[in-house]
């Protein structure tokens, strides 16, 4: 599997407050971004996989909602996570 518990801990440690803090918006956005990149690579090879395509669209929507939440509540945290993950909005 591409997303082992060690990878998750590493993502949360790098972008969240601690490696066990899976509830922070930054940690969740980073995890969604990792999964989005993985699914995008999968879809480049398997173009007709409609289930994966739907999952990708749903993940992008979830990440967008979290980014909008951060943007509305704390603009500094929003700008920091956008810069760290190198994603555009």
Protein Blocks (a to p, Z undefined) as FASTA:
>chain_A
ZZdfklmmmmmmmmmmblklmkbmklmmmmmmmmmmmmmmmmmmmmmlmklmmmmmmmmm
mmmmmmmmmmmmmmmlmmmmmmmnopaZZ
